[in-house]
Amino acid sequence: MYTVVKVTRKYQITLPKEVREKLGIRIGDFLKVRVENGKVVLEPVVPRRRNPVDDMLNLISKPLNIDAVELVEESWNED
């Protein structure tokens, strides 16, 4: 499988959706770039295995009962 992409004036390319999805590449990810046998090779630095939101939610063992409005109001009264 291959797709043709265009190099812009700033030497940028857009990775096709199929490639991004297949490799799990998301905004903010880093890619290694190298030349190999006359070809440009892009490789994810650390491929993502799971959804980062799920990873964050797994940091706590049970749901927290927090009133965000109350926390903000309490911070106003701390002065």
N, C-alpha and C positions, 0 to 999 in steps of 0.2 A: 504494500500500500504506500502510495506517496501522493503528496499534494504540492502544487506549485504555489509559492508565496512570493510577494513582491518586497524588495528592499526599498524603504522610504528614503527621503532626503536626509534623514538623520541616521541612516543605516539601521533602522529598526525593522523587525518583521513581526507578524502576528502568527502565533501558533494556532493551527486549526483546532476547532473544538474537539474533533475526534481524537487528536493527539493529546490534548490537555486532559480529556476524560480518561483515556487509556492509561496515562501515566500518573493521573491524580495531581496534576500541576494546578496550583491556585495562585491568585494574586498575592504577591509578596514572597513567593518561593524563589530560591536561588538555583541557578543552573550553572554547571561547569561547561565551558566552551573550549573545544580543542579542534585542531586540524589533524585528521587521520587519513592517510593515503589520498590526499587531495580533496577530502570532504570535510565539511563543518559538522561536528558532532556536539549535540546539546544533551546534557545528562543532569537529571535532578540531583542536587547535593544531598538532600535527605528526603527520600520519597515518603509521602504521607500514606499511612496505612488506614487511618480512620478519620472520622469527622472531628475537627478540633473542638467543637462545641460539646460533643459527647465526652471528650477527654476532660474538659473543664467540669462538666456535671458529675463526673466520676470522682472528683476530688473530695466531695463531701459524702458522708454515709447516709444522711437523711436530709430531707428538705428543711430549710431554715424558715422560721416564722419571723420575718423582719418587716417592720413598717418603715419604708424609706422616707415618707413625709415626716414621721416622728423623728427620725434620725437627723434630718436637715433642720427641723425646728429646734431640736436640742442643741445642735451646733451653733445656732444663732444666739442662744442664751448663754453660751460658754464665755462670751466676752465679758 
